[in-house]
Amino acid sequence: MITLSFYSAAAASLLAAVSGMLAANSGIAEQSILPIGLPDLPFHLRLDALSGFFMTVIGLLSFFVSIYSVGYVKGFIGSRPVTRLIVFYCIFIAGMFMVALADDALFFLVSWEVMAAASYFLVMFEDEKTANRRAAFLYMVVAHVGAIAILLSFGVMAGLSAGFENFSGFTFDAMRQAEFPVRWATAAFLLAFFGFAAKAGAIPLHVWLPDAHPVAPSNISALMSGVMLKTAIYGMLRVTFDLISSFPWWWGAIVLTIGLLSAVMGVLYALMQHDLKRLLAYSSVENIGIILTGIGLAMIFVSFNLPVMAALAMTAALYHTLNHAMFKGLLFMGAGAVLHATHKRDMDEMGGLIHRMPWTAALFLIGCISISALPPFNGFVSEWLTFQAFLLSPSLPNQIMKLFMPMAAALLALTAALVAVAFVKVFGVTFLGHNRSGDISHVHEVDRHMRAGMIMSAVACLALGILPSLFIGWTDILIEQMAGARLSTSASAGGWLWLTPIAPERASYSGFMVFAGILAVYGIVYAILHVNPGKIRRGAIWDCGFEKLTNRMQYNSVSFSMPIRRIFGFLFFIKEDVQITKAPHPVFPVKLHYYLRIRDRFWFWLYMPVSKAAFWVSRKVGRLQQGRIQVYLIYSFLTIIVLLLVKSL
């Protein structure tokens, strides 16, 4: 059943991805109506270039993860039933596709709730654990708060489209044809941005994400981080560029600011973690920030009627959307392989896994290089395009933006450097050195299905890194529809081998040439070292004359992040403690135990007061429950009296 179910999900995902590719490439919108909604409110479907792009992103990663899941889910057999996991996995993927295809507010919100409910049950899969139940509850609360904001946004636009007299304005076609007053358009945008940012995990609405992603099964974590967050990006683009379409520059400034805050804070939170999956979850906040940065830049350029620069920024945002799906899916699948083999998530209990899991280590390294924005892999190209958009910002006529853009570019550069540090830590502590927990003879490489899913994601990361011109040509029509200009004419001026975003004399990049150069250098070095076997000598690890190193003499994840923690510690609640206990050893009569706890300030600033207020109100309201029928009858009688008085007035 497992193999058949996931193979079927893989086939359906691949078909959806192919359909999305064709729709994005053609730019032709196909519409349909399903008479299965409420009376006089049927479901409207639309497959256009924008939905086609996101169908491709969702479909590709779902295809890879479904193949991976055949091997991964077999690890649960004997410990728990997997039927629920398989059923909600398929519903989850279907919900994401439905969101991308929805062409009215009702069907969009129904699809949104299907996706949220399915992912809730997937996070709760190991429901005997308190952490899973807490994470699922927090996720559902934030998801529904965001959904209410999205509902209100659609309500504003639908009401203005139909005059608040009937429900005919609930379709997206009606919203597209309406002209919204600036104040109401702003209200709709802010509500939608808040709702979608909550689902995307943007700062400060991110608190559910580092709890939910780590406790979910790793194949689900890959989908939640890789593509579920992108449905929120899709919603932002649909509302802003399609339904509203005309907006002032400061909307983009808001999106840009939230994006930069998410990027910097996300990577700093990631650096502080020692839980492998929690670190990857926080890095998703950082990458969502980079995508929002590109969207914010595009909005600013569009509002100032600079279509070519808007096309460049939008291309960077969409490219990073696809790139993040590929390398974050790969990293979560790699983390799942490590968890599958070691049954551990704490990096401080790992080390030396490269010797037991060479395939996983090599593929995970590709994911680390990609997310660190190093050539020739895909993360470099999309971040490089974002920097190119920043370099064109002096053309903006607004003096405030001219002052803000250099600082924003500096923050993005800081983010890129910190990401590289974080993933040097991840790979080094997890796979290199000595194992910190003792015997790892039981650790083994994962099966062929899990390797196949990771290999396909790794190949996608490389292909997107060395052939970016093909991506730009594929999204050309979509970019023109949203930004008002095409980028492929200038970007492909040097042929498929070179990427020239604006003009060859300004900047150019060839991922293929970089890849060929790396292969050439590797081949030369390999030949030099192996032509004479005597040139390679192996010896014990040496440390200032002391060769008997143990696993306790290595850097762990906490010590690795200590310098960053000292610099940026004011952004966190940090509690450090050293406990001294007696030891029986005559040379070392005491033991030192070091404890470190790092907590999110946003939780205490924003969420803790709301939580305390909710509990206080609940306790007060609970006093109304007396357990006596006479009291409840009095409540009913008083309610009727109040309603009659209100009606009479």
N, C-alpha and C positions, 0 to 999 in steps of 0.2 A: 504493500500500500504506500509506503513512504516513497519508494522510487517512482512509482506511477504518478503519485500526486505532485511531486516536485518537478518531474519531467513535464507534466501537463502544464504546470505553472510557468516553467521555462519556455515552453513552446508558445503559450499565450502571450507572455511578455515579449518574446522576440517578434511575434506578429504585430503587436502594438508598437514596438520600436520601429519596425519597417514602415508601418502606416504613418507614424509621426515624421519619419525622415522624408517621406514622399510629400506629406502635407507642408512641412516647413520649406522644402525645396521649391514647390510649385507656387505657394502663396495663395492658392485658391481655397476659399472657405466652403465647406460642405456642411449643410444644416439639416436637421431632422427633428421631428416631434414625436414623442412617445406618449400616448394617451393613458398614462398609468399613474398620474399624480392625483391631486385633489380635484373635485369637480370644477371644471372651467379653469383649472391650473395644471395643464399637462407639463411634462418634462421636455425642455428644449435642449438639444444637443448641437454642438458646433465644433468642427475640426478645422482650425485655421493654422496659420504659420506659428502663432504663439503657442497654442495648445499642442501643435505637432512637435515643437521643440521639446516641450516638457514631457510629452508622451515618449519621445526618444530617450530622454534622460532616465525617466522612471523605468522604461522597458529594458534598456540595456543593463542597468544595475540589477534589476529584478531577475533578468535572465542569468547573470553571473551568480547571484546569490542563491537562486533556485538550484542550480547545479551543485553549488557548494553545500546546500542544505541536505542533499541526499546523504552525504557522509556525516555531516554534523549532527543531524537529528537522530541518527542511529545510536549516537552516544547516550541518549536518554532511555533507550530501550532497556527494560529491566528495572529501572529506578522510578519511572513514572509514565503514565499514558501520554502518547504524543498526538492523539486524534485532535484534541483541542488546539494544539499548536498548528497543525496542518490546516485546519478549517479557518482559523482566524488569520493565518498567514495569507491564504488566498483571498479572503475578504478584505484584508488590509491593502493588498496590491490592487484589487478591483476598486476599492474606495479612492485610491490615488488617481487611477485612470479616470474615474467618474468626475472627480474634481476638475481635471484638465478638460473634460469634454462638456461640462455643464454650461448652458447658455441662458440660464435664468436664475434668479436668486433662490427660489425654492429648491431646485435640483442641486444647486451648488451647496446649500446648507445641509441638505439631506446627505449628499456625498461626503461633505466635511465631517458630519457626525458619524457616518459609517466608518470612515477612516480613523477618527478619534476613538470610537468605541472598540474597534478591532485592535488597535495598538494598545489600548488600556488592558485588554485581556491578555495580550501577548507579554506586556510588562509584568503582569500578575501571574505568569505561567508557573513559576515556582512560588506559589502563594503561601506556602508554609513559613516563609521567611518574612520577618517583620519589615526588613528594608524594602522588599518588593511591594508589600501592601502600602507602605508609606509613600514610596515613590509613585506608585500607580494612582493613589488618591491625590497627591499634589499635582501630578500631570493632568488628571481629569479636571481638577478645579481650575487650573490656569487655562486649559483648553476651552472650558466652557465660558470663562470670563472673556477670553478672546473671541469665541463664537458669538457671544452677545453683542460685542462691539461690532463685529462684521454684520450681524443681523441689523443693527441700528443704522449702519452705513448704507446697506442696501435699502432699508426702509426710507431713509432720506432721499436717495436717488430715485427710488420707485415712486414715492409720493410726488416729487417734483416732476417726474416724467408723465404722470397721469392726473395731476391735480388733486391728489388725495381723495378722489371720488370713487375709484374702483381699483381693481387689482391688475389692470392692463399694463401698468408700468413695471411689473416684476420681471419682465424679460430683459435680457441685456441689450437686445435690439432697440427697445424703447428707451433705455438709458443712453445708448449711443446717439440717438437722434435728439435728445433733450439738450437744452442749453441751461446750465446750472448757474445761478447767481454765485458770485465769488464766496460770499460768507457761507452759503449752504454747501458749495463744493468743498470748501475748507473743512467744514464739519464732517462731511462724508469721508474725505481723505484721512483726517486725523483718526476717526473711528476705525476705518479700515486698516490704517497703518498700525494702530495699537493692536488690533485683533490679529493681524498677520505676524507682527513682530513677536507676539506672545507665542505663536506656534513655531516661529523660526528660532526662538531662543536668543533674541537680541537682548543686550544689556539695557535696562535692568530687569527684563522679563524672562530671565534665563534660568531661574532657580530650579525649575523642574527638570531641566535637561541633564545636568550632571548626576542627578539621582536616578532618572528613568533609564537612560541609555546603558549604564553599567550593569544594572540588575536584569535587564532583558536578555534572552538568549542572543548569542553573538550574531547570528544571521539576521535577527530582528534589529539589533543595534545597527548593523550595516545599512539596512533599509531605512530605519528611522533617521539616522544621521545623514546618509547619502542622498535620499530622495524625499522623505517625508517633509523635511525642513524646506525643500525646494518648492513644495506645493504652496507654502506661504510666500515665497518669492514670486511664484506664478500669480497668486492673488494680488499682490502689490502691483505687478506690471499690468494685469488685466484691468484693475480699477483705475490706476493712474493714467496709463498711456492709451487705453482703449475706451473705457466708459466715460471718464472725465475728459481726458485728452488735452485740455488747456489748463495751465496752472502757473502760478507765480514762482519766481526763483527761490523764494525762501522755503518752499516745500522741499526742494532738493537739498537745501542747506540743512534742514532737519534730518533728512534721511542720511546725508553725508556725516553729520555729527554723530548720530546713533551708530552708524557703521564704524567710524573710527574708534569710538568708545568701546564697542563690542570687540573690535580687532585687538586693541591693546590690552584691555582687561581680560579677554578670553585667553590670550596666550600667557599672560602673567598667572592667571589661575591654573592653567595647564602646567606651567613650570613647577608649581608648588606641589603637584600631586605625586603620590607613589603608587596609586592604584592605576593599572595600565588602561583599563576601559574608561575610568573616570577622566584620566588625562586626555584620551581621545575625544571624549564628550566635550570637554572644555575647549579643545582645539576646534570643534565644530562651531562654537560661538565665535571664535576668531575668524574662521573662514566665512561665516555668514556676514560678519562685519566687513570683510573685503568685498563681498558681492554687493552689500548695501552701499559701500563707498562708490563702486562703479555706477550703480543706479542713481545715487545722489548726484554724481558728476554729470551723468547724462541728462537728468532733469534740469540741472542748472544751465547746461549748454542749450537745451531745447528752449527753455524760457527766454534766453537771450538771442534766439534765432541763429545759433551756430551749429548747423546740422552735421557737418563733417566731424567736428569734435564730439558732438553727441553720439554719433555713430561709433566713434572709437571707444568712448567710455562704455556704451551699451554692449559693444562686442566684447570688451574686457569682462564685463559683469556676466554675460551669458556664457562666455568661455569658461570662466571660473566656476560657474554653476555646474557645467558638465564635468570639468576637471575635478572639482571637489567630490562629486558623486563617485568618480572612478577611484581616486586615491584614498578617500575616506572609507569607501566600501572595502577596498583592499586591506587597509589597516585594521578595520574591525574584523574582517575575516581572518587576518593574521593573528589578532588578539584572541579570537575564538579558537584558532588552532593551538595556541599556547595554553589557553585555559583547558581545552580538550585533552591535551597531553599531560599537563602538570597539575590541573585542578587548583590553580592559584591565579590571583589577579594582582597580588602585591609584588611590584618589581624588586623590592628589597629581599625577597625570598627566591629570586631567580638568578640568572647568570650562567654563562657557558652553554646556553641552549643551542648555539650554532653547531656544536659537535653532534648533538642528538637530532636536531631538526634543520638540516642544511637547506632543504627546499623552502621551508617556511621562513628561515632567516633571510635568504636571498630575496624572496618576494616581499617580505616586510621591509627590507632595506630599500627596495624600489619605491614603496609607498612613502617611506621616510624622506627619500630624496625628492620625490614629487611634491609632498606637502611643504618641504623646506624651500621650494621655488628655486631648485638648482637645475641647470640644463644638463642633459637634453630632454628632461621629462616635462610633463604638461603644466605643472604648477608654475614653472618659470615663465611660460609664455603669457598666461593670463595676468600675472602680476606685473610683468614687463609692460604689457599693454596699458594697465592701469597707471603705471608711472608715466608712460607716454602721454596719457590724457592729462595728468597733472602738469606736465611740462608745457602743455599748450594753454594752460589756464591764464597766463598773462594777457591773452586776447580778450578776456572778459571785460566788459565796460564798467562793472561794478567795483568800486574801490574796496569795499568790505571783503568781497571775494578775493580780490588780488592780495589782500593782506592775509587772509585765512588760508589760502591754498598752499603756500610754502610750508606752513606749520602742519597742515594736514598731510602733505607728502612726507614730511619728516617723521610723523607718527607712523605712517605706513612703512617707512624704511626701518624704524625701530621694531615694528611688529615682525617684519621679515627676518631681522637678525635674531630676535628672541625665539622665533619658531625653529630656526636652525639649531639653536642651543637646546631647545626642548627635545628635539628628536635625535640629536646626538646622545642626549641623556637616555632617551627611551631605548634606542638600539643598543647602546653600550652597556647599560645596566641589565637589560633583559637577555641579550644574546652573547655578549662577550665576557671575557674574564672567567673567574671560577664561579661555580654555583654556590650560592650563599646558604642554602638550606640542607646541604649534605648530599646524600645519595640521589642521583638522577638516572639510575640504571633503568627505571621503569618508564622514563620519558621516551616517546617514539614519534616518528614522523607520521603525519596524518595521511588518510587514504587518498585515492586518486580523484575522487569527486571533489573533496575539499581543495586539493592542489589545483584541479582544473579551474575551479571558480576563481582562485587567486591568480593563476597564470593568465586567464583572459583579462582580468582587471589590470594586471601589470602590463600586458601587451597594449591595452587601450591607453594607459598612461604614457607609454613610449610613443605610440602612433600619434596621439594628440600633441605630443611635444615636438616631434620632428616634421609633422605635416600640418601646421596651423593654417596654411593658406586654403586647404581643402575645407576646413571648418568655416572659415570666413566666407568662402564662396557658397557654402550650403546655407548659411543664415543670412545671406545678402538681402533677400526680400523681406524677411522679418525685421532686420535692422532698419531698412528703409521705411517700413510701415510705422515703426515706433519713433525713430530719430529723424526721419525726413531726408536721409542721404544714404548712399551705398558706400561701403568701405573697400569692396573687392577690387575696384579699378586701381586705386593707389596701392592697396596692400599686396596685390599680385603683379605689380608693375615689373618686378624683377623675375617673374616666372614662379612656378610652384616651389622652387628651391629657396627663395628668399621671401621674408615677410617685411614689408616696408609700409608701416601703418599710414603715414601721411605722404611722405616722399622719400626716395632713396637717400637724398642728401641730408635729411634730418636724422633718420635712424633706420637701421635694418638689422635683421637677425635671420640666421639660417640654422634651424635645429638639426637638419640633416647633416650639414657640414660639421657642426659641433659633435654630433654623434659619431660621424666618420673619423674625426680627429681623435676622439677618446678611444675608439677601437684601434686606431693606428698606434697610438702611444702605448696602449696595453699590449698590443701584439709585439711591438719592438722590445719593450721591457721584458716580456715573457720570453722572447727568443734569446735575449742577452743573458738572462739568468739561467736558462735551461740548456743552452748550447754546451755549457761546461758545468756538469753537476757539482763540481767542487766549489763553485761560487756561492752556493747556498749552504749555510751552516745553521744547525739547530742547537739551541742550548737552553738552559734553565732561565726563567725570567730573572732579571737582575735589578736590584734596587739599592743603589749606593753600597754595593759590596755584599748585600744580604740577599741570598738566593732562596731562602726558605719562606716564601710568601704563603700566606694562608688566605682563605676567602674573607676573613674579617679585616684584612688590610686593604680592601678595595673601597673605592668610592661607592656609595649607594645613592639612591635617588634623592634622599634628604640632603646629604652633604653636597651633591652636585648642584643643587639649586640654592645653596646657602648664600653665595655672593649676590644673586639676584634678589633673594629674600631680604638681605641687609639693605639694598638700595630701595626697593619698592615695598618694604614691609609696612609702611604707613597705610597702604591701601587695603590691608587685611587685618583681621583680628588674629593675632599670633600668640599662642601660649606655649612657652618652653619651660621645661622642668627637668632637673637632674636629681635623681634619688641615689643616695649612697647607702649600700648595704654591706654587711660583713661577709667575707668569703673565707673558706677554710685554707686557701693557698697561703703558705708562709711568706712567699716573695711578694704576692699581691693580696694584701689582707682585706681589701675593700673592692666592691663592684660598683660601677657607675651605670645607671640606667637613664638614658636620655629619652624624653618624651616631647613630641612636637605636635601641636594641633593648629591648623590654619582654617579659619572660617570666613565666610563671605560677609562683608559689611552690608551688602544690599539686603541680606536676609534680616538683619537687625534694624536697618534703617526703614525698610518698606514693609516687609512681610510680617515680622514679629508683632508690630503694633496692630496690624489688621487682624492677625490671628488672635491676639489677646482680646481685642474689642469684640470679635465674633463669639468667643467663649463667654465673655461677660454678658453680652446680649442673650446668648442661649440660656445661661443660668437664670437671668431675670425672667425670660419668657417661660422657662420651665416651671416657674412658680404658679403659672396659670393652670397647670395640670394638678388638680386637687384629688382626682380619683373619685369624685362624687357626682352623680348624675344631676343633682339639684343645681350645682354650680354651673355645669355645662348648659343646662336649660336657661339659667339666668343670662349667660353669655349670649345665647341665641336670641333671647328676648330683647336684650339691649341692642344687639346688632340690627334687628328688625326695626326697632324704634329709630335708631340713628339713620338707617336707610330711608325710612318714611319721611323723616325731617329733612333730609337732603333733597329728596324728590320734591317735597312741597316748596322748598326754596327755589 
